[in-house]
Amino acid sequence: MTDADIVHDEDSPATKVSDWKGAALKQGGVTIGRARVRGPNKRPRKEQVAIRYSPDVLAAFRATGRGWQTRMNDALREWLKTQQAA
């Protein structure tokens, strides 16, 4: 079912982002998390692409923990600097 397939009336109005502010995610009556809303993209904007890397390269970056994609981007940027200087 898509959003277009859902009929919204006074008994089931469409929700807004503000409706979910502070919402708690519960499972079996136990709070397991809080609903979060993603903020605006940070500067500079990045472009999403599909790319394939060798498993060992991905494993090495992923092993460094959260932020591995940013570190990979920084490593590629540094490599570009060395290529432009040559």
PDB file with one MODEL, atoms N, CA, C and O in Angstrom:
MODEL        1
ATOM      1  N   MET A   1       0.843  -1.173   0.000  1.00  0.00           N
ATOM      2  CA  MET A   1       0.000   0.000   0.000  1.00  0.00           C
ATOM      3  C   MET A   1       0.895   1.245   0.000  1.00  0.00           C
ATOM      4  O   MET A   1       1.889   1.296   0.724  1.00  0.00           O
ATOM      5  N   THR A   2       0.552   2.215  -0.788  1.00  0.00           N
ATOM      6  CA  THR A   2       1.318   3.459  -0.836  1.00  0.00           C
ATOM      7  C   THR A   2       0.536   4.549  -0.119  1.00  0.00           C
ATOM      8  O   THR A   2      -0.635   4.363   0.212  1.00  0.00           O
ATOM      9  N   ASP A   3       1.183   5.685   0.120  1.00  0.00           N
ATOM     10  CA  ASP A   3       0.499   6.816   0.752  1.00  0.00           C
ATOM     11  C   ASP A   3      -0.727   7.238  -0.045  1.00  0.00           C
ATOM     12  O   ASP A   3      -1.740   7.639   0.528  1.00  0.00           O
ATOM     13  N   ALA A   4      -0.633   7.145  -1.375  1.00  0.00           N
ATOM     14  CA  ALA A   4      -1.755   7.540  -2.228  1.00  0.00           C
ATOM     15  C   ALA A   4      -2.967   6.622  -2.049  1.00  0.00           C
ATOM     16  O   ALA A   4      -4.104   7.031  -2.284  1.00  0.00           O
ATOM     17  N   ASP A   5      -2.711   5.375  -1.630  1.00  0.00           N
ATOM     18  CA  ASP A   5      -3.796   4.421  -1.441  1.00  0.00           C
ATOM     19  C   ASP A   5      -4.553   4.626  -0.121  1.00  0.00           C
ATOM     20  O   ASP A   5      -5.649   4.095   0.056  1.00  0.00           O
ATOM     21  N   ILE A   6      -3.972   5.386   0.790  1.00  0.00           N
ATOM     22  CA  ILE A   6      -4.569   5.581   2.107  1.00  0.00           C
ATOM     23  C   ILE A   6      -5.560   6.738   2.052  1.00  0.00           C
ATOM     24  O   ILE A   6      -5.232   7.839   1.610  1.00  0.00           O
ATOM     25  N   VAL A   7      -6.765   6.464   2.505  1.00  0.00           N
ATOM     26  CA  VAL A   7      -7.798   7.506   2.540  1.00  0.00           C
ATOM     27  C   VAL A   7      -7.708   8.201   3.897  1.00  0.00           C
ATOM     28  O   VAL A   7      -7.844   7.565   4.941  1.00  0.00           O
ATOM     29  N   HIS A   8      -7.479   9.508   3.869  1.00  0.00           N
ATOM     30  CA  HIS A   8      -7.401  10.278   5.106  1.00  0.00           C
ATOM     31  C   HIS A   8      -8.709  11.038   5.298  1.00  0.00           C
ATOM     32  O   HIS A   8      -9.144  11.777   4.415  1.00  0.00           O
ATOM     33  N   ASP A   9      -9.329  10.850   6.451  1.00  0.00           N
ATOM     34  CA  ASP A   9     -10.521  11.598   6.799  1.00  0.00           C
ATOM     35  C   ASP A   9     -10.364  12.069   8.243  1.00  0.00           C
ATOM     36  O   ASP A   9      -9.282  11.948   8.817  1.00  0.00           O
ATOM     37  N   GLU A  10     -11.435  12.605   8.835  1.00  0.00           N
ATOM     38  CA  GLU A  10     -11.310  13.131  10.195  1.00  0.00           C
ATOM     39  C   GLU A  10     -10.994  12.037  11.217  1.00  0.00           C
ATOM     40  O   GLU A  10     -10.463  12.331  12.287  1.00  0.00           O
ATOM     41  N   ASP A  11     -11.315  10.784  10.899  1.00  0.00           N
ATOM     42  CA  ASP A  11     -11.001   9.686  11.808  1.00  0.00           C
ATOM     43  C   ASP A  11      -9.567   9.177  11.637  1.00  0.00           C
ATOM     44  O   ASP A  11      -9.012   8.567  12.551  1.00  0.00           O
ATOM     45  N   SER A  12      -8.977   9.423  10.487  1.00  0.00           N
ATOM     46  CA  SER A  12      -7.587   9.006  10.253  1.00  0.00           C
ATOM     47  C   SER A  12      -6.866  10.084   9.448  1.00  0.00           C
ATOM     48  O   SER A  12      -6.582   9.895   8.265  1.00  0.00           O
ATOM     49  N   PRO A  13      -6.567  11.225  10.096  1.00  0.00           N
ATOM     50  CA  PRO A  13      -5.899  12.308   9.372  1.00  0.00           C
ATOM     51  C   PRO A  13      -4.440  11.971   9.076  1.00  0.00           C
ATOM     52  O   PRO A  13      -3.829  11.153   9.762  1.00  0.00           O
ATOM     53  N   ALA A  14      -3.899  12.606   8.058  1.00  0.00           N
ATOM     54  CA  ALA A  14      -2.481  12.443   7.740  1.00  0.00           C
ATOM     55  C   ALA A  14      -1.669  13.050   8.882  1.00  0.00           C
ATOM     56  O   ALA A  14      -2.034  14.094   9.423  1.00  0.00           O
ATOM     57  N   THR A  15      -0.578  12.399   9.243  1.00  0.00           N
ATOM     58  CA  THR A  15       0.256  12.926  10.324  1.00  0.00           C
ATOM     59  C   THR A  15       1.306  13.883   9.776  1.00  0.00           C
ATOM     60  O   THR A  15       1.647  13.857   8.594  1.00  0.00           O
ATOM     61  N   LYS A  16       1.803  14.725  10.669  1.00  0.00           N
ATOM     62  CA  LYS A  16       2.868  15.669  10.352  1.00  0.00           C
ATOM     63  C   LYS A  16       4.095  15.282  11.175  1.00  0.00           C
ATOM     64  O   LYS A  16       3.989  14.529  12.143  1.00  0.00           O
ATOM     65  N   VAL A  17       5.240  15.794  10.790  1.00  0.00           N
ATOM     66  CA  VAL A  17       6.469  15.514  11.525  1.00  0.00           C
ATOM     67  C   VAL A  17       6.306  15.910  12.984  1.00  0.00           C
ATOM     68  O   VAL A  17       6.757  15.191  13.876  1.00  0.00           O
ATOM     69  N   SER A  18       5.668  17.044  13.235  1.00  0.00           N
ATOM     70  CA  SER A  18       5.505  17.525  14.607  1.00  0.00           C
ATOM     71  C   SER A  18       4.656  16.582  15.456  1.00  0.00           C
ATOM     72  O   SER A  18       4.783  16.578  16.681  1.00  0.00           O
ATOM     73  N   ASP A  19       3.795  15.786  14.830  1.00  0.00           N
ATOM     74  CA  ASP A  19       2.972  14.826  15.574  1.00  0.00           C
ATOM     75  C   ASP A  19       3.825  13.750  16.248  1.00  0.00           C
ATOM     76  O   ASP A  19       3.406  13.160  17.244  1.00  0.00           O
ATOM     77  N   TRP A  20       5.004  13.497  15.715  1.00  0.00           N
ATOM     78  CA  TRP A  20       5.851  12.418  16.223  1.00  0.00           C
ATOM     79  C   TRP A  20       6.921  12.901  17.195  1.00  0.00           C
ATOM     80  O   TRP A  20       7.671  12.085  17.730  1.00  0.00           O
ATOM     81  N   LYS A  21       7.009  14.197  17.434  1.00  0.00           N
ATOM     82  CA  LYS A  21       8.036  14.737  18.331  1.00  0.00           C
ATOM     83  C   LYS A  21       7.856  14.149  19.733  1.00  0.00           C
ATOM     84  O   LYS A  21       6.782  14.255  20.327  1.00  0.00           O
ATOM     85  N   GLY A  22       8.904  13.537  20.247  1.00  0.00           N
ATOM     86  CA  GLY A  22       8.882  12.954  21.579  1.00  0.00           C
ATOM     87  C   GLY A  22       8.198  11.609  21.676  1.00  0.00           C
ATOM     88  O   GLY A  22       8.023  11.095  22.781  1.00  0.00           O
ATOM     89  N   ALA A  23       7.806  11.020  20.561  1.00  0.00           N
ATOM     90  CA  ALA A  23       7.126   9.720  20.587  1.00  0.00           C
ATOM     91  C   ALA A  23       8.082   8.641  21.087  1.00  0.00           C
ATOM     92  O   ALA A  23       9.269   8.655  20.763  1.00  0.00           O
ATOM     93  N   ALA A  24       7.560   7.710  21.875  1.00  0.00           N
ATOM     94  CA  ALA A  24       8.359   6.602  22.400  1.00  0.00           C
ATOM     95  C   ALA A  24       8.037   5.334  21.624  1.00  0.00           C
ATOM     96  O   ALA A  24       6.875   5.046  21.337  1.00  0.00           O
ATOM     97  N   LEU A  25       9.077   4.581  21.289  1.00  0.00           N
ATOM     98  CA  LEU A  25       8.903   3.292  20.620  1.00  0.00           C
ATOM     99  C   LEU A  25       8.864   2.225  21.705  1.00  0.00           C
ATOM    100  O   LEU A  25       9.803   2.098  22.491  1.00  0.00           O
ATOM    101  N   LYS A  26       7.787   1.465  21.747  1.00  0.00           N
ATOM    102  CA  LYS A  26       7.636   0.463  22.802  1.00  0.00           C
ATOM    103  C   LYS A  26       7.427  -0.914  22.216  1.00  0.00           C
ATOM    104  O   LYS A  26       6.840  -1.081  21.148  1.00  0.00           O
ATOM    105  N   GLN A  27       7.927  -1.899  22.950  1.00  0.00           N
ATOM    106  CA  GLN A  27       7.739  -3.294  22.574  1.00  0.00           C
ATOM    107  C   GLN A  27       7.417  -4.048  23.857  1.00  0.00           C
ATOM    108  O   GLN A  27       8.226  -4.082  24.784  1.00  0.00           O
ATOM    109  N   GLY A  28       6.245  -4.645  23.905  1.00  0.00           N
ATOM    110  CA  GLY A  28       5.832  -5.353  25.109  1.00  0.00           C
ATOM    111  C   GLY A  28       5.727  -4.439  26.317  1.00  0.00           C
ATOM    112  O   GLY A  28       5.970  -4.876  27.443  1.00  0.00           O
ATOM    113  N   GLY A  29       5.371  -3.179  26.105  1.00  0.00           N
ATOM    114  CA  GLY A  29       5.236  -2.227  27.198  1.00  0.00           C
ATOM    115  C   GLY A  29       6.547  -1.627  27.669  1.00  0.00           C
ATOM    116  O   GLY A  29       6.555  -0.803  28.584  1.00  0.00           O
ATOM    117  N   VAL A  30       7.650  -2.023  27.063  1.00  0.00           N
ATOM    118  CA  VAL A  30       8.963  -1.515  27.451  1.00  0.00           C
ATOM    119  C   VAL A  30       9.440  -0.526  26.394  1.00  0.00           C
ATOM    120  O   VAL A  30       9.431  -0.832  25.202  1.00  0.00           O
ATOM    121  N   THR A  31       9.856   0.664  26.834  1.00  0.00           N
ATOM    122  CA  THR A  31      10.378   1.667  25.907  1.00  0.00           C
ATOM    123  C   THR A  31      11.716   1.197  25.361  1.00  0.00           C
ATOM    124  O   THR A  31      12.645   0.926  26.122  1.00  0.00           O
ATOM    125  N   ILE A  32      11.810   1.100  24.048  1.00  0.00           N
ATOM    126  CA  ILE A  32      13.050   0.630  23.414  1.00  0.00           C
ATOM    127  C   ILE A  32      13.739   1.732  22.615  1.00  0.00           C
ATOM    128  O   ILE A  32      14.815   1.514  22.057  1.00  0.00           O
ATOM    129  N   GLY A  33      13.141   2.887  22.559  1.00  0.00           N
ATOM    130  CA  GLY A  33      13.769   3.985  21.830  1.00  0.00           C
ATOM    131  C   GLY A  33      12.831   5.158  21.693  1.00  0.00           C
ATOM    132  O   GLY A  33      11.686   5.116  22.143  1.00  0.00           O
ATOM    133  N   ARG A  34      13.315   6.179  21.083  1.00  0.00           N
ATOM    134  CA  ARG A  34      12.536   7.388  20.830  1.00  0.00           C
ATOM    135  C   ARG A  34      12.536   7.671  19.342  1.00  0.00           C
ATOM    136  O   ARG A  34      13.534   7.451  18.657  1.00  0.00           O
ATOM    137  N   ALA A  35      11.412   8.160  18.847  1.00  0.00           N
ATOM    138  CA  ALA A  35      11.319   8.525  17.429  1.00  0.00           C
ATOM    139  C   ALA A  35      12.210   9.740  17.193  1.00  0.00           C
ATOM    140  O   ALA A  35      12.202  10.690  17.975  1.00  0.00           O
ATOM    141  N   ARG A  36      12.973   9.698  16.113  1.00  0.00           N
ATOM    142  CA  ARG A  36      13.841  10.819  15.765  1.00  0.00           C
ATOM    143  C   ARG A  36      13.473  11.316  14.378  1.00  0.00           C
ATOM    144  O   ARG A  36      13.043  10.553  13.514  1.00  0.00           O
ATOM    145  N   VAL A  37      13.650  12.598  14.192  1.00  0.00           N
ATOM    146  CA  VAL A  37      13.402  13.198  12.890  1.00  0.00           C
ATOM    147  C   VAL A  37      14.743  13.671  12.365  1.00  0.00           C
ATOM    148  O   VAL A  37      15.486  14.370  13.054  1.00  0.00           O
ATOM    149  N   ARG A  38      15.037  13.285  11.155  1.00  0.00           N
ATOM    150  CA  ARG A  38      16.301  13.679  10.558  1.00  0.00           C
ATOM    151  C   ARG A  38      16.274  15.153  10.219  1.00  0.00           C
ATOM    152  O   ARG A  38      15.301  15.652   9.653  1.00  0.00           O
ATOM    153  N   GLY A  39      17.329  15.839  10.560  1.00  0.00           N
ATOM    154  CA  GLY A  39      17.430  17.267  10.289  1.00  0.00           C
ATOM    155  C   GLY A  39      17.836  17.531   8.854  1.00  0.00           C
ATOM    156  O   GLY A  39      17.996  16.603   8.060  1.00  0.00           O
ATOM    157  N   PRO A  40      18.002  18.795   8.530  1.00  0.00           N
ATOM    158  CA  PRO A  40      18.396  19.142   7.164  1.00  0.00           C
ATOM    159  C   PRO A  40      19.815  18.661   6.861  1.00  0.00           C
ATOM    160  O   PRO A  40      20.627  18.490   7.770  1.00  0.00           O
ATOM    161  N   ASN A  41      20.106  18.444   5.580  1.00  0.00           N
ATOM    162  CA  ASN A  41      21.446  18.016   5.183  1.00  0.00           C
ATOM    163  C   ASN A  41      22.470  19.047   5.599  1.00  0.00           C
ATOM    164  O   ASN A  41      22.218  20.251   5.557  1.00  0.00           O
ATOM    165  N   LYS A  42      23.630  18.556   6.004  1.00  0.00           N
ATOM    166  CA  LYS A  42      24.705  19.454   6.415  1.00  0.00           C
ATOM    167  C   LYS A  42      25.479  19.920   5.193  1.00  0.00           C
ATOM    168  O   LYS A  42      25.433  19.284   4.141  1.00  0.00           O
ATOM    169  N   ARG A  43      26.189  21.031   5.334  1.00  0.00           N
ATOM    170  CA  ARG A  43      27.039  21.535   4.266  1.00  0.00           C
ATOM    171  C   ARG A  43      28.364  20.810   4.294  1.00  0.00           C
ATOM    172  O   ARG A  43      28.731  20.393   5.393  1.00  0.00           O
ATOM    173  N   PRO A  44      29.120  20.604   3.261  1.00  0.00           N
ATOM    174  CA  PRO A  44      28.623  20.722   1.894  1.00  0.00           C
ATOM    175  C   PRO A  44      27.763  19.515   1.545  1.00  0.00           C
ATOM    176  O   PRO A  44      27.937  18.431   2.100  1.00  0.00           O
ATOM    177  N   ARG A  45      26.862  19.712   0.647  1.00  0.00           N
ATOM    178  CA  ARG A  45      25.964  18.620   0.257  1.00  0.00           C
ATOM    179  C   ARG A  45      26.761  17.523  -0.433  1.00  0.00           C
ATOM    180  O   ARG A  45      27.720  17.790  -1.156  1.00  0.00           O
ATOM    181  N   LYS A  46      26.353  16.309  -0.200  1.00  0.00           N
ATOM    182  CA  LYS A  46      27.014  15.167  -0.828  1.00  0.00           C
ATOM    183  C   LYS A  46      26.059  14.529  -1.822  1.00  0.00           C
ATOM    184  O   LYS A  46      24.842  14.677  -1.712  1.00  0.00           O
ATOM    185  N   GLU A  47      26.609  13.833  -2.773  1.00  0.00           N
ATOM    186  CA  GLU A  47      25.814  13.174  -3.804  1.00  0.00           C
ATOM    187  C   GLU A  47      25.757  11.678  -3.519  1.00  0.00           C
ATOM    188  O   GLU A  47      26.788  11.051  -3.271  1.00  0.00           O
ATOM    189  N   GLN A  48      24.574  11.113  -3.553  1.00  0.00           N
ATOM    190  CA  GLN A  48      24.417   9.683  -3.328  1.00  0.00           C
ATOM    191  C   GLN A  48      24.654   8.937  -4.633  1.00  0.00           C
ATOM    192  O   GLN A  48      24.074   9.265  -5.668  1.00  0.00           O
ATOM    193  N   VAL A  49      25.522   7.919  -4.566  1.00  0.00           N
ATOM    194  CA  VAL A  49      25.828   7.099  -5.734  1.00  0.00           C
ATOM    195  C   VAL A  49      25.882   5.632  -5.314  1.00  0.00           C
ATOM    196  O   VAL A  49      26.025   5.312  -4.134  1.00  0.00           O
ATOM    197  N   ALA A  50      25.766   4.762  -6.291  1.00  0.00           N
ATOM    198  CA  ALA A  50      25.962   3.332  -6.048  1.00  0.00           C
ATOM    199  C   ALA A  50      27.343   2.984  -6.579  1.00  0.00           C
ATOM    200  O   ALA A  50      27.656   3.262  -7.737  1.00  0.00           O
ATOM    201  N   ILE A  51      28.162   2.382  -5.741  1.00  0.00           N
ATOM    202  CA  ILE A  51      29.537   2.064  -6.124  1.00  0.00           C
ATOM    203  C   ILE A  51      29.923   0.750  -5.464  1.00  0.00           C
ATOM    204  O   ILE A  51      29.395   0.408  -4.405  1.00  0.00           O
ATOM    205  N   ARG A  52      30.830   0.018  -6.074  1.00  0.00           N
ATOM    206  CA  ARG A  52      31.256  -1.264  -5.522  1.00  0.00           C
ATOM    207  C   ARG A  52      32.711  -1.158  -5.076  1.00  0.00           C
ATOM    208  O   ARG A  52      33.571  -0.671  -5.810  1.00  0.00           O
ATOM    209  N   TYR A  53      32.966  -1.630  -3.846  1.00  0.00           N
ATOM    210  CA  TYR A  53      34.319  -1.678  -3.288  1.00  0.00           C
ATOM    211  C   TYR A  53      34.655  -3.125  -2.971  1.00  0.00           C
ATOM    212  O   TYR A  53      33.759  -3.952  -2.802  1.00  0.00           O
ATOM    213  N   SER A  54      35.921  -3.426  -2.893  1.00  0.00           N
ATOM    214  CA  SER A  54      36.365  -4.765  -2.506  1.00  0.00           C
ATOM    215  C   SER A  54      35.950  -5.024  -1.057  1.00  0.00           C
ATOM    216  O   SER A  54      35.975  -4.114  -0.228  1.00  0.00           O
ATOM    217  N   PRO A  55      35.569  -6.262  -0.758  1.00  0.00           N
ATOM    218  CA  PRO A  55      35.133  -6.590   0.599  1.00  0.00           C
ATOM    219  C   PRO A  55      36.165  -6.244   1.675  1.00  0.00           C
ATOM    220  O   PRO A  55      35.803  -5.804   2.766  1.00  0.00           O
ATOM    221  N   ASP A  56      37.460  -6.444   1.363  1.00  0.00           N
ATOM    222  CA  ASP A  56      38.487  -6.145   2.367  1.00  0.00           C
ATOM    223  C   ASP A  56      38.592  -4.650   2.652  1.00  0.00           C
ATOM    224  O   ASP A  56      38.861  -4.255   3.786  1.00  0.00           O
ATOM    225  N   VAL A  57      38.383  -3.817   1.636  1.00  0.00           N
ATOM    226  CA  VAL A  57      38.415  -2.359   1.825  1.00  0.00           C
ATOM    227  C   VAL A  57      37.244  -1.939   2.711  1.00  0.00           C
ATOM    228  O   VAL A  57      37.421  -1.187   3.669  1.00  0.00           O
ATOM    229  N   LEU A  58      36.047  -2.430   2.386  1.00  0.00           N
ATOM    230  CA  LEU A  58      34.877  -2.099   3.195  1.00  0.00           C
ATOM    231  C   LEU A  58      35.031  -2.590   4.627  1.00  0.00           C
ATOM    232  O   LEU A  58      34.705  -1.869   5.570  1.00  0.00           O
ATOM    233  N   ALA A  59      35.524  -3.809   4.796  1.00  0.00           N
ATOM    234  CA  ALA A  59      35.691  -4.366   6.137  1.00  0.00           C
ATOM    235  C   ALA A  59      36.648  -3.517   6.964  1.00  0.00           C
ATOM    236  O   ALA A  59      36.413  -3.287   8.150  1.00  0.00           O
ATOM    237  N   ALA A  60      37.725  -3.054   6.341  1.00  0.00           N
ATOM    238  CA  ALA A  60      38.708  -2.245   7.064  1.00  0.00           C
ATOM    239  C   ALA A  60      38.085  -0.921   7.527  1.00  0.00           C
ATOM    240  O   ALA A  60      38.286  -0.512   8.670  1.00  0.00           O
ATOM    241  N   PHE A  61      37.342  -0.260   6.657  1.00  0.00           N
ATOM    242  CA  PHE A  61      36.718   1.004   7.057  1.00  0.00           C
ATOM    243  C   PHE A  61      35.601   0.777   8.067  1.00  0.00           C
ATOM    244  O   PHE A  61      35.491   1.524   9.039  1.00  0.00           O
ATOM    245  N   ARG A  62      34.777  -0.232   7.855  1.00  0.00           N
ATOM    246  CA  ARG A  62      33.678  -0.513   8.792  1.00  0.00           C
ATOM    247  C   ARG A  62      34.208  -0.878  10.177  1.00  0.00           C
ATOM    248  O   ARG A  62      33.566  -0.583  11.184  1.00  0.00           O
ATOM    249  N   ALA A  63      35.366  -1.513  10.230  1.00  0.00           N
ATOM    250  CA  ALA A  63      35.953  -1.915  11.510  1.00  0.00           C
ATOM    251  C   ALA A  63      36.343  -0.709  12.367  1.00  0.00           C
ATOM    252  O   ALA A  63      36.565  -0.845  13.570  1.00  0.00           O
ATOM    253  N   THR A  64      36.424   0.462  11.751  1.00  0.00           N
ATOM    254  CA  THR A  64      36.792   1.660  12.508  1.00  0.00           C
ATOM    255  C   THR A  64      35.599   2.253  13.247  1.00  0.00           C
ATOM    256  O   THR A  64      35.760   3.224  13.986  1.00  0.00           O
ATOM    257  N   GLY A  65      34.395   1.687  13.063  1.00  0.00           N
ATOM    258  CA  GLY A  65      33.224   2.130  13.821  1.00  0.00           C
ATOM    259  C   GLY A  65      32.422   3.207  13.116  1.00  0.00           C
ATOM    260  O   GLY A  65      32.590   3.471  11.926  1.00  0.00           O
ATOM    261  N   ARG A  66      31.530   3.827  13.910  1.00  0.00           N
ATOM    262  CA  ARG A  66      30.659   4.870  13.357  1.00  0.00           C
ATOM    263  C   ARG A  66      31.477   5.944  12.655  1.00  0.00           C
ATOM    264  O   ARG A  66      32.568   6.305  13.096  1.00  0.00           O
ATOM    265  N   GLY A  67      30.937   6.442  11.568  1.00  0.00           N
ATOM    266  CA  GLY A  67      31.619   7.484  10.812  1.00  0.00           C
ATOM    267  C   GLY A  67      32.569   6.945   9.762  1.00  0.00           C
ATOM    268  O   GLY A  67      33.347   7.700   9.179  1.00  0.00           O
ATOM    269  N   TRP A  68      32.513   5.636   9.515  1.00  0.00           N
ATOM    270  CA  TRP A  68      33.462   5.048   8.566  1.00  0.00           C
ATOM    271  C   TRP A  68      33.285   5.606   7.168  1.00  0.00           C
ATOM    272  O   TRP A  68      34.261   5.713   6.426  1.00  0.00           O
ATOM    273  N   GLN A  69      32.065   5.966   6.784  1.00  0.00           N
ATOM    274  CA  GLN A  69      31.852   6.509   5.439  1.00  0.00           C
ATOM    275  C   GLN A  69      32.487   7.889   5.305  1.00  0.00           C
ATOM    276  O   GLN A  69      33.034   8.229   4.256  1.00  0.00           O
ATOM    277  N   THR A  70      32.411   8.675   6.363  1.00  0.00           N
ATOM    278  CA  THR A  70      33.054   9.995   6.349  1.00  0.00           C
ATOM    279  C   THR A  70      34.568   9.834   6.270  1.00  0.00           C
ATOM    280  O   THR A  70      35.237  10.564   5.539  1.00  0.00           O
ATOM    281  N   ARG A  71      35.111   8.871   7.028  1.00  0.00           N
ATOM    282  CA  ARG A  71      36.553   8.635   6.963  1.00  0.00           C
ATOM    283  C   ARG A  71      36.976   8.143   5.589  1.00  0.00           C
ATOM    284  O   ARG A  71      38.057   8.490   5.114  1.00  0.00           O
ATOM    285  N   MET A  72      36.140   7.340   4.944  1.00  0.00           N
ATOM    286  CA  MET A  72      36.450   6.877   3.589  1.00  0.00           C
ATOM    287  C   MET A  72      36.455   8.067   2.627  1.00  0.00           C
ATOM    288  O   MET A  72      37.331   8.172   1.767  1.00  0.00           O
ATOM    289  N   ASN A  73      35.478   8.957   2.775  1.00  0.00           N
ATOM    290  CA  ASN A  73      35.410  10.157   1.943  1.00  0.00           C
ATOM    291  C   ASN A  73      36.663  11.013   2.154  1.00  0.00           C
ATOM    292  O   ASN A  73      37.242  11.519   1.192  1.00  0.00           O
ATOM    293  N   ASP A  74      37.077  11.173   3.410  1.00  0.00           N
ATOM    294  CA  ASP A  74      38.272  11.968   3.711  1.00  0.00           C
ATOM    295  C   ASP A  74      39.527  11.336   3.114  1.00  0.00           C
ATOM    296  O   ASP A  74      40.405  12.040   2.615  1.00  0.00           O
ATOM    297  N   ALA A  75      39.608  10.000   3.166  1.00  0.00           N
ATOM    298  CA  ALA A  75      40.769   9.305   2.593  1.00  0.00           C
ATOM    299  C   ALA A  75      40.822   9.512   1.076  1.00  0.00           C
ATOM    300  O   ALA A  75      41.897   9.724   0.514  1.00  0.00           O
ATOM    301  N   LEU A  76      39.680   9.451   0.425  1.00  0.00           N
ATOM    302  CA  LEU A  76      39.642   9.683  -1.023  1.00  0.00           C
ATOM    303  C   LEU A  76      40.013  11.129  -1.351  1.00  0.00           C
ATOM    304  O   LEU A  76      40.710  11.388  -2.332  1.00  0.00           O
ATOM    305  N   ARG A  77      39.554  12.054  -0.539  1.00  0.00           N
ATOM    306  CA  ARG A  77      39.900  13.472  -0.750  1.00  0.00           C
ATOM    307  C   ARG A  77      41.410  13.686  -0.619  1.00  0.00           C
ATOM    308  O   ARG A  77      42.012  14.405  -1.417  1.00  0.00           O
ATOM    309  N   GLU A  78      42.020  13.054   0.396  1.00  0.00           N
ATOM    310  CA  GLU A  78      43.471  13.158   0.579  1.00  0.00           C
ATOM    311  C   GLU A  78      44.213  12.562  -0.617  1.00  0.00           C
ATOM    312  O   GLU A  78      45.208  13.125  -1.073  1.00  0.00           O
ATOM    313  N   TRP A  79      43.738  11.438  -1.118  1.00  0.00           N
ATOM    314  CA  TRP A  79      44.370  10.816  -2.280  1.00  0.00           C
ATOM    315  C   TRP A  79      44.294  11.756  -3.486  1.00  0.00           C
ATOM    316  O   TRP A  79      45.254  11.876  -4.247  1.00  0.00           O
ATOM    317  N   LEU A  80      43.144  12.423  -3.653  1.00  0.00           N
ATOM    318  CA  LEU A  80      43.015  13.383  -4.760  1.00  0.00           C
ATOM    319  C   LEU A  80      44.026  14.503  -4.653  1.00  0.00           C
ATOM    320  O   LEU A  80      44.570  14.943  -5.666  1.00  0.00           O
ATOM    321  N   LYS A  81      44.287  14.971  -3.451  1.00  0.00           N
ATOM    322  CA  LYS A  81      45.281  16.049  -3.259  1.00  0.00           C
ATOM    323  C   LYS A  81      46.662  15.590  -3.713  1.00  0.00           C
ATOM    324  O   LYS A  81      47.398  16.364  -4.325  1.00  0.00           O
ATOM    325  N   THR A  82      47.023  14.344  -3.421  1.00  0.00           N
ATOM    326  CA  THR A  82      48.342  13.862  -3.822  1.00  0.00           C
ATOM    327  C   THR A  82      48.447  13.712  -5.330  1.00  0.00           C
ATOM    328  O   THR A  82      49.527  13.884  -5.895  1.00  0.00           O
ATOM    329  N   GLN A  83      47.331  13.390  -5.995  1.00  0.00           N
ATOM    330  CA  GLN A  83      47.323  13.222  -7.445  1.00  0.00           C
ATOM    331  C   GLN A  83      47.391  14.565  -8.157  1.00  0.00           C
ATOM    332  O   GLN A  83      48.007  14.677  -9.217  1.00  0.00           O
ATOM    333  N   GLN A  84      46.771  15.571  -7.589  1.00  0.00           N
ATOM    334  CA  GLN A  84      46.757  16.898  -8.214  1.00  0.00           C
ATOM    335  C   GLN A  84      48.101  17.591  -8.053  1.00  0.00           C
ATOM    336  O   GLN A  84      48.495  18.402  -8.891  1.00  0.00           O
ATOM    337  N   ALA A  85      48.805  17.265  -6.965  1.00  0.00           N
ATOM    338  CA  ALA A  85      50.121  17.881  -6.717  1.00  0.00           C
ATOM    339  C   ALA A  85      51.192  17.285  -7.636  1.00  0.00           C
ATOM    340  O   ALA A  85      52.205  17.929  -7.908  1.00  0.00           O
ATOM    341  N   ALA A  86      50.972  16.070  -8.107  1.00  0.00           N
ATOM    342  CA  ALA A  86      51.981  15.376  -8.914  1.00  0.00           C
ATOM    343  C   ALA A  86      52.020  15.862 -10.339  1.00  0.00           C
ATOM    344  O   ALA A  86      52.818  15.372 -11.137  1.00  0.00           O
TER     345      ALA A  86
ENDMDL
END
